[in-house]
Amino acid sequence: MESVAGQDIRDTLPEGLGAALRETAEEIAALLRRGADMGLAVPGSEWTVGEAAAHLAQANELMADIAAGRARSYGDGTPQSLAAANERALSEFGERRAQPLAAMIMAQTDAYLRAREAGAAAGTVVTPLGPMEPDVLGSYLLTHMLGHGYDLARALGRPHMIDRARVGLTLPFLITAMPRVTDSARTAGLTARYAIRLWGGGRFGVTVREGVVAVDPQPPARADCTILIEPVTFLLMALGRRGQWSALAQGRILVRGRKPWLAPRFPALFKAP
């Protein structure tokens, strides 16, 4: 794995993350450079393609700044505050042209990689979704690009860039962020132990005790409900891009365990920011 400067960054990034970040940015940039209509509506969003691309460019710059050790304030971690921060940032940034935004998305991904390689931000960093380790920040950046890259691909009628390997690299961020985006109204009074297993690898556990959610990289020894899920489907559901019922009907979700009726409750325990 080579850095943007041509140097080895395997000692500072989890295996595959640097390449996944660069390749995802390149694929998003390619979508925009193929004569994208920047005025098209993004399905399921109030944004146009131009606005979604502008948001990506700004978010990549934010992540690069955080990785470089520059403090950035961006909401308080709640979906409402993040949405408000997004709209405020877009209103202050007028660029909506495909070529400049494609270049910015690439350049800010490179800036993140250079900052991470240099180890500019030592220890925990402060992100829009709370404190994280530097490697988790890289997983956050990848997750964010995949979500909005998927939106752009759908709007432009092109194949998306989410695959099993990239989904695996989003897990450190998702495991860190999930307890921070729980819906307290949905978790209230619930006690349950979930094991989440992605087809082909990747797993974690979610324990809810009287409404309090804890996420662990290892599934619980005695899960009440085990959810086996196809990886791309898992990420799209986690990001609020897909519902569970069609995935269940298509066999992309399988459920096992002593309390299988807990499975349909699981996606609603979290609010995608």
N, C-alpha and C positions, 0 to 999 in steps of 0.2 A: 504494500500500500504506500503510495507516494503522496507527499504533501503538495500544496500548490507551488512550493519553492523547489520541488523535486527531491526533498529529503524524506527519510523514513520517519513516519509518525506512529509506528506500531506501539512504541513505549508510552504514548500519551493518549491514545484513543483505543477504545475496545475494537477488537478485530472486525473489520468490515464497515465500521461506522464512517470513517473518513471517505471511503469510496462511495458509500451509499449517499452521503450528503452531496458530494460533488455530482454524482450521476443523476440524482433526483433534481438538483438545480439545473443541470444541463437539459434534462428532458422537459422540465417546465419551460425553460427558455426556448427550446425548440418548438413547443406548442405555440408560443407567442410569435415566434419569428416566421411561422408558416402563414403569414397573412391573416392573423387572427382578427376577427371583428370585435373590437374592444367594447362595443356598445351592446353586445349580446347579454341577455339576462343569464345569471347563474342559476340553475335549477335549485329550488328550495332555499333561495337566498334573496335578499333585497339588493344585493350588489350586482353590478355588471362585471363582465370579464376584466375591463380596465380597472375597476375598483378592487376586485379581488387580487389582481396582479400587483397593484400599488400597495395593497395591504401586505402582500408577501414580501415585497422589496423593503418596506418599512420594518416588518417583523424580523427579517434576516439582519438588518442593520442593528436592531435592538439586541438580538442575540449576540452579534459580533461585539457590540459595545460591552455587554455583560461579561463575555469571555475575556475581554481585554482589561477587565477590572474597573470599568467606568460605571458608576451607579446610575441607574435609570429607573424612574418612577413610572409605573404603568398600571393603574387600577389597584384594587386591594385583593385581587384573587377571586372575587365573586363574578359570576357570569354577567351581572348587570354592569359592574364597574368596568370589566374588560370590554364589553360592547360599547360603552360610552367612550372609553379611551380609544378604541378603534375608530369610531366615527369622528372624534375630535382630531385624531391624527390624519385621517383621510381629508378632512375639511381644510387642513393646513398644508396639504401636499397636492399640488395640482397636476402632476404628471400622470397621464393615462395612455401614452403611446406605447405600442408593443415593443419596439426595438430598445428604447431607453430602459424600460422596466425589465426586459429580459437581461440586459447588461447589468442592471443593479442587483437583480436576484443572484446572478453568478458572482458578481464582485463581492457582495456581502457574505455569501457562503465562503468564498476564499478568505475573506477577512476573519471570519469565525475560525477557520482551520488554522490560519497563521497565529491567531491569538492563543488558540488551544495548544498548538505546538510549542509556543514560547512559554506556556505555563503562566501567562500574565495574571490570571485570577487564581490565587492559591486558596485552597480550602473551599468552604461553602460559598456559593454565590446567591444573590437575591434575584429572583425571577418574578414575572407576573403571577405565577402560581406558587410563590413562596420559596423558601431556601432549598437549594439543591446542590449536590456534588457536581463538579465540572463535567464529568462524563454523562450525568443525567441531563444536564443542559444540552449536550449534543443530541441525545435521544429526543429531547423536547423539540429541538430545531427540526430534526428529521420528521417527527410526528406531525408538526405543524405544516411543513412543506407537503407531506403526503396528503393531508386532508384537503388543503386548498388546491394542490395539484390535481387531485381527483375531481374537484369541483370544476376546474378549468377544462380538464379533458372532457367531462360530460357536456359542458356548455358548448365546446367546440366540436363535439362528435368524434373525438379521438380516443384511442386506448389510454387507460390510466397507467400509472407507474407503480402501483402497489403490488408487491409479491410477498411470498412467505418469508424470504430472507429479511426483507426490510421490516416486515411486521415484527419479527423477532427482535430487531434492534430498537423498536419503540417500547418494548416491555419495561425497561428500567424507568422511563418517564411515566408510563401509565401506572405502574405499581406505586411510584412516589406520589402521583397526582390524585389517584382515586380517593383516598381518604379526605382530600381537600375539596372534592366536588360532590360530596354525598348530598342527597336530598333528605334533610332531617325529617320532613313530613312522611317520607316513604320508609325510612329506617326505624321510626319511632316504635318501640315495643317489640321489635323483631330480634330474635336470637336464632342464628343459623350459621353453619359452617359450609362454605362453598369451596370446591376444587375446580379450577378452570384449567383445562388442558387443550392446547392447540394441536390440531392434526400435524403430525410430522415433527413435533418438538415444541417446547415452550409451555410453561405451566406456572401457576401461582395459586395462592389461597386467599380467600376473603372470609373473615370471621366477623359476624355482627353479634354484639352482646348488648342487649337492651338499647338498641339503636346506635351504639358506637361501633364504627367500622375500622377494622385493622386489616392491612394487606401484607402478605408475607410472600417472599419468592418461592417458598415451598408450600404445596397444598397441605391442609391439615391431615393428620393421621386417620381420623375417622370423620370424613366429610358427610354431611347430611345429604348433599346434592352435588353430583359431579356433572359439569357441563363440558362436553367435547365439541369443539367448534373449529370450522375451517378458518385459517388465519386471516385471509382478506376480509371475510365476513365479520370476524371478531373486531378488526380495526375499524371497519366502517360503522359497526354498531357502537363501538366505544366513542367514535367521533360524532355520533348522531346523524350519520349519513344513511343508515339503513335500519329498518325495523326488524323485530325478531320473527314475526309470524310468517312472512314469506320465506325466511331462511329456514325455519322449522319445516315448512311444507316441502322445501326443496332438499331436505336431508342434510343441510349444512350445519345443523346443530343436533347433537344427540345428548340425551339426558339419562343419567344413571343415579343410583343411590337410594337410601331409605326414604327420602322425602322429595321425590321428583317434582312435586307440585310447587316447590320453592323456585324452580328454574325461571318461570315467566316473571317472577318478581325481581329477578336480579338486575336486568338492564335499567329498570326504573329507580334503582337505588342511587343512581348517579345522574348529574346534570352536566352534559358536555359544555365547557365554557365557550 
